[in-house]
Amino acid sequence: MPEGTAVDAERRAPGREREGTGRAAREPRAGQPAREAHQARLARVVASLRGDGAGQAAPLGLSKRTSNLFRDRAAGPKRRLDLDEFTHVLDIDPAAGWVDVEGTIRYESLVDATLPHGVMPAVVPQLKTITVGGAVAGVAIEATSFRQGLVHDTLIDFDVLLPDGSVVACAPDNAHDDLFFGFPNSYGTLGYAVRLKLKTIPVRPFVRVEHRRHAGQRAFFDDLARQCDGDADFVDGVVFSGTDLVLSAGRFVGEAPWTSDYGFERIYWRSLRERETDYLGVHDYLWRWDTDWFWCSRSLGAQNPVVRRLLGRKRLNSRFYTRVMRANARLGITRALARLRGRFTESVIQDVDIPLDRAAGFLDFLLREIGILPVWICPIRPAEGGRRFTLYPLEPGLRYVNFGFWDVVETGSPREAGHFNRLVEREVMRLGGIKSLYSDSFFTPEAFARAYSMPAYAALKARYDPDGRMLGLYEKCVLRA
């Protein structure tokens, strides 16, 4: 809908125009029939896993058409398990505040299934193609994380398919609580989540976003703390430079004088410096970053109006950009063009979490040593009084700041492999932070063991994958096996 047009809240209730679309919505919406269909799918995959020679030497891996990992992996032999059928909503209770889903449902479909009920998953990651199981086995975040924590902080219980074909139910207070707290950040090295029950939160039809500009880091981070302690429903921000920082605070509202559309010609991240206040439908707000992959579509020229129109609305999304990125990595086009100009490149695609009281220091380092801009900022606060998640041990109740920075650093002379990524890792560890493992990592085994609780991981591996049918975490995430 064009800006300046009044919007009727009842007519544009959350998700109403999309009800009945998407894979999830075409299946049984909830209840016993959906659970029976889930059990039938699970029985088939268990039989397949047990029947394909579980004792084979090749490690077990998922057969996937897409991935949101950003590290090249070795093309070694693997036994591939197909979980592509596990894309359904099994049950939803908006009043009780939960939704029960299968592990490979994408958030795009999950949002379409929950919004008609007036709720959304408590944390909706930024990209449509992220799966719920992937968001838990990895680490996922968004602008509700200042109150809800990471995706895995919103887990109620879940079922894990182990590499030997058995299925265990994990809850924070049952016999498999060690796997409940040990599964997040395990990246498919302990098993696969085939069913997950997650918290939901109520929504209203629209989100009013206030963009608060700051000329200094101290004022920005002080304001971030204030907004997190206030009544905002969403908090995130962008650093455009050391003297140009924008904090965005979003609040649900029932009516909007107009709404903005950032799904085609207009670009959301640019609007942060063009507007003080904005209104988006709740669906469009949740996917505000997907259209341009934050701002990474610049690399494809997709922010040029002519290129944008040639690509069309259907190609302006993370799904298309990911395919192009993987083709570029495979063919080495960016590296080759840089070498023709006498330049050397290193891809620095990282998300790191730093305690809030040290965030300004990390930003100083980032601007001085790495130089990537813009930088996404997202506050996180794991629930107070809770138990730490073993492999991603943020302190419960302590506020952290996620820094997301994704680009290529160019230099005029060659450096050791991973030079800039190694600088980031050392600084994160020095400041008591932690780094997500979805992209390149260069930790030594000793540093990795300290950062990610490898003695505790060894105990989990001994209990749930004693025969080593899956790769180990260091082997998969650092050695990229």
ABEGO torsion letter per residue (X at the ends): XBBGBBBBAAAABBGAAABGBEAAAABBABEAAAAAAAAAAAAAAAAAAAAAGAABABBBBBBBABBABABBBBABBBBBBBAAABABBABBBAAAGBBBBBAABBAAAAAAAAAAAGBBBABBBABAABBAAAAAABBBBBAAAAAAEBAAAABABBBBBBAAGBBBBBBAABAAAAAAAAABGAGGAAEBBABBBBBBBBBBABBBBBBBBBABAAAAAAAAAAAAABABABBBBBBABAABBBBBBBBBBABBABBBBAABABBAAAAAAABABBBBBAAAAAAAAAAAGEAAAAAAGAABAAAAAAAEAAABBAAAAAAAAAAAAAAGAAAAAAAAAGBBBBBBBBBBBBBAAAAAAAAAAAAAAAGBOBBBBBBBBBBBGBBBBAABBBBBGBBBBBBBBBBBBBBABBBBBGAAAAAAAAAAAAAGBBBBAABBBABBAAAAAAAAGAAAAAAAAAAABAAGABBBAAAAAAAGX
